[in-house]
Amino acid sequence: MLVNGSLLQISQMISHSNLIVLIVVFSFPFIQGVLLVKAYYAVDYVNNYFIGRALSAPDTRNFAEFKFLHRIKTTNVKRFKWPNHDDIDCVHSSCKFYGPLNLRGHAPFEIVDIK
């Protein structure tokens, strides 16, 4: 969970039948609308986060292009490497960003900012 250095706010709790859905809003040390090109960020995709390098600033539709690292699953330490084929995606600014992040090492990388 990406809460290191951020303020976690519970914004809304909705009860439906016997199911309680908790909607959480993260306030990250990231200035809204400012995205540093060539910096690394954690990008939130619903159930998981991915580490990516910003390749472009957000366009007029608020999409920015990211090149993503892949997690190495054989270790307990959160290490990441570049995939054999580029994993590039356009990400909308409504996805939560955390960063910029600091990478440690030379492939595989360790992310020191995420627990």
Buried (B, 14 or more C-beta within 10 A) or exposed (E): EBEEEBEEEEEEEEEEEEEEEEEEEBEBEBEEEEBEEEBBBBBBEEEEBBBBBBBEEBEEEEBBBBBBBBBEEEEEEBBBEBEEEEBEBEBEBEBBBBBBBEBEEEEBBBBEBBE
